[in-house]
Amino acid sequence: MPWRGLVAELSLSEQIDAQIRAAGPISLATYMGLCLSHPRHGYYAAGRPIGAKGDFITAPEISQMFGELVGFFVVNLWQQMGSPLSFTLLELGPGRGTLMADALRAASKADGFENALHLQLFESNANLKAEQEKRLGKHHPYWAPEIDIVSDDPLFVVANEFFDALPVRQFVRAADGWHERLVGLRDGQRAFGLSPTPIANDAVPEELRGAQPGEVLELATAATDAMQRLARKVAVQGGAILAIDYGYARTQTGETLQAVRNHAFADPLAAPGQTDLSAHVNFAVLGETARATGLAVAPLATQGEFLLRLGIGERAKALARANPNEAANIARAVERLTAPEQMGTLFKVLCAHSPGLKPAGF
Ligand SMILES: C[S@@+](CC[C@H](N)C(=O)[O-])C[C@H]1O[C@@H](n2cnc3c(N)ncnc32)[C@H](O)[C@@H]1O
């Protein structure tokens, strides 16, 4: 059947539109899940999203100082636990492997750390996995097929800009309750609409039940599920979870879904699988989820506070002394990572940890 190979595979746009035609509008979370994680065409299944030639730049790509300070943070907790002879360090969504490479270069200076380390990575993108292998291969990483397949030893989890990449559901308040936002077709074009039936009021966080018509609520069920699965492991095995992301400290209404392509905002419905879709992280819910498993949660810090308390100022001075030609770039990087009008305030840092540990930087 030689013609079989000539049958073109449907694009992700065509597949989504066909699904909507066949079974009706889909939730925003289903749409985001297909756009981000479709095994062949999802944004995070292939492509090279990060870096000057990609769609966005992340903190570890701005400066080596970011990963180095995360490395010191992990070493400090490992030492507080009595420097266990075996532990797992798991990174969620390690991107190009830059954060972990910088962290391990710094952390490996601590006696016994490298020998005790089992490095584990959770990543869906084949191109990024190859980059991680290039930068981290010497630490013999294991790529986990599931988020919580880890051994039983103490566990440290690091996630920079991972939770924002998970699908969210949105609900819009109307006179008769909260209606889920759906993606459907209008005149053959993808368009947002609302489910005709409101959800039960007790599915809405208590503090938002008096919201006004038109207000938008986001529920990040995938992020909550990921936090719960990991926190349960850490609660039993000892350790900590460090999550750095853009987001908000208290449950609130407001639409934060954003689409980014080539370093510019884009239409989230226009090019499924070719545009980065993300939503701000609700740190209140992530913290409550971890606390419910028995972990302690440090008071939420801004990224600026966290990095300054960990000593980014001193590290920048030392780097500038060693590389005087780079001094201006290093100062610019500190500004970009910590200044309130740049990444310093929008990005927040959550640490859920075994009771008794005192995480640095909070
Ligand atoms: C915004 S990037 C951040 C990358 C890196 N942490 C950094 O700071 O540069 C999100 C990362 O999470 C990965 N990722 C997104 N969704 C995922 C999923 N459902 N499962 C596994 N990895 C995922 C992406 O491929 C990418 O490595």
The ligand as a Tripos MOL2 file, in Angstrom:
@<TRIPOS>MOLECULE
LIG
   27    29     1     0     0
SMALL
NO_CHARGES

@<TRIPOS>ATOM
      1 C1          9.3810   27.1790   31.2610 C.3       1 LIG1
      2 S1         10.4360   25.8250   31.0330 S.3       1 LIG1
      3 C2         11.5770   26.0480   32.3930 C.3       1 LIG1
      4 C3         12.8900   25.3360   32.1600 C.3       1 LIG1
      5 C4         13.9400   25.4470   33.2590 C.3       1 LIG1
      6 N1         13.4490   25.0570   34.5440 N.3       1 LIG1
      7 C5         14.5090   26.8460   33.3190 C.2       1 LIG1
      8 O1         14.3130   27.5180   34.3240 O.co2     1 LIG1
      9 O2         15.1580   27.2530   32.3580 O.co2     1 LIG1
     10 C6          9.4270   24.4700   31.5320 C.3       1 LIG1
     11 C7         10.1340   23.1400   31.5910 C.3       1 LIG1
     12 O3          9.2220   22.1500   32.0310 O.3       1 LIG1
     13 C8          9.1460   21.0930   31.0450 C.3       1 LIG1
     14 N2          7.7670   20.6140   31.0680 N.ar      1 LIG1
     15 C9          6.6490   21.3360   30.8140 C.ar      1 LIG1
     16 N3          5.5520   20.5830   30.9570 N.ar      1 LIG1
     17 C10         5.9750   19.3420   31.3340 C.ar      1 LIG1
     18 C11         5.3150   18.1300   31.6410 C.ar      1 LIG1
     19 N4          3.9890   18.0280   31.6210 N.pl3     1 LIG1
     20 N5          6.0700   17.0800   31.9840 N.ar      1 LIG1
     21 C12         7.4260   17.1740   32.0330 C.ar      1 LIG1
     22 N6          8.1100   18.3050   31.7430 N.ar      1 LIG1
     23 C13         7.3960   19.3730   31.3930 C.ar      1 LIG1
     24 C14         9.5570   21.7860   29.7650 C.3       1 LIG1
     25 O4          9.9280   20.9420   28.7370 O.3       1 LIG1
     26 C15        10.6870   22.6640   30.2670 C.3       1 LIG1
     27 O5         11.8610   21.9320   30.4920 O.3       1 LIG1
@<TRIPOS>BOND
     1     1     2 1
     2     2     3 1
     3     2    10 1
     4     3     4 1
     5     4     5 1
     6     5     6 1
     7     5     7 1
     8     7     8 2
     9     7     9 1
    10    10    11 1
    11    11    12 1
    12    11    26 1
    13    12    13 1
    14    13    14 1
    15    13    24 1
    16    14    15 ar
    17    14    23 ar
    18    15    16 ar
    19    16    17 ar
    20    17    18 ar
    21    17    23 ar
    22    18    19 1
    23    18    20 ar
    24    20    21 ar
    25    21    22 ar
    26    22    23 ar
    27    24    25 1
    28    24    26 1
    29    26    27 1
@<TRIPOS>SUBSTRUCTURE
     1 LIG1         1 GROUP 0 **** ****
